[in-house]
Amino acid sequence: MIHLNNIIPTPEVILSIFPTNDAFKEWAEDLIIYDLQYWLERFEEEERYEQCAVLRDVIKEFNESAEIVRLCNGFLE
């Protein structure tokens, strides 16, 4: 999570830091699933649907990666 010295991050603040879709996606890819879900809700509230789509894609990729790890761990046991 970004800490901005007593500034509560909002979708507007996040977009000012990561103004392009590529930069926004790179930021999102560094988040944990809890934070991804939190930010998806915040961006939905602000009706920032383009960013919501990016967050949903990252969540999907996260879940697919977690499933692969789970399957590999089961295979190795």
C-alpha positions in Angstrom: 0.0 0.0 0.0 1.3 3.5 -0.8 1.9 5.7 2.2 1.8 9.4 1.4 2.8 11.1 4.7 -0.6 11.6 6.2 -2.4 11.9 2.9 -5.2 9.3 2.6 -4.8 7.8 -0.9 -7.9 8.1 -3.1 -8.4 6.9 -6.7 -7.6 10.5 -7.8 -4.3 10.5 -5.9 -3.4 7.0 -7.2 -4.1 8.2 -10.8 -2.0 11.3 -10.3 0.9 9.1 -9.3 0.3 6.4 -12.0 -1.4 8.3 -14.9 -1.0 5.8 -17.7 -2.7 2.4 -17.9 0.7 0.7 -18.0 2.0 2.5 -14.9 -1.3 1.8 -13.1 -1.2 -1.9 -14.0 2.5 -2.2 -12.8 1.4 -0.6 -9.5 -1.6 -3.0 -9.2 0.6 -6.0 -9.9 2.6 -5.2 -6.8 -0.4 -5.3 -4.5 -1.7 -8.2 -2.5 -5.2 -9.6 -3.1 -6.7 -7.8 -0.1 -5.4 -4.5 -1.5 -6.6 -5.2 -5.0 -10.1 -5.9 -3.8 -10.0 -2.8 -1.6 -8.9 -0.6 -4.5 -11.4 -2.2 -6.9 -14.2 -1.1 -4.6 -12.8 2.4 -4.3 -12.5 2.8 -8.1 -16.0 1.4 -8.6 -17.3 4.0 -6.2 -15.6 6.7 -8.2 -17.0 5.1 -11.5 -13.4 4.7 -12.9 -14.4 1.7 -15.0 -11.2 1.6 -17.1 -9.1 1.2 -14.0 -11.7 -1.3 -12.6 -11.1 -3.5 -15.7 -7.3 -3.3 -15.1 -7.8 -4.3 -11.4 -10.1 -7.2 -12.4 -7.5 -8.4 -14.9 -4.8 -8.3 -12.2 -7.0 -10.1 -9.7 -7.8 -12.8 -12.3 -4.0 -13.2 -13.0 -3.3 -13.3 -9.2 -6.0 -16.1 -8.7 -4.7 -18.1 -11.7 -1.1 -17.9 -10.3 -2.3 -18.9 -6.9 -4.2 -21.9 -8.4 -1.0 -23.0 -10.3 1.0 -22.8 -7.1 -1.7 -24.8 -5.2 -1.7 -27.5 -7.9 2.1 -27.7 -8.0 2.3 -28.0 -4.2 -0.3 -30.8 -4.2 1.7 -32.6 -6.9 4.9 -32.3 -5.0 3.4 -33.7 -1.7 
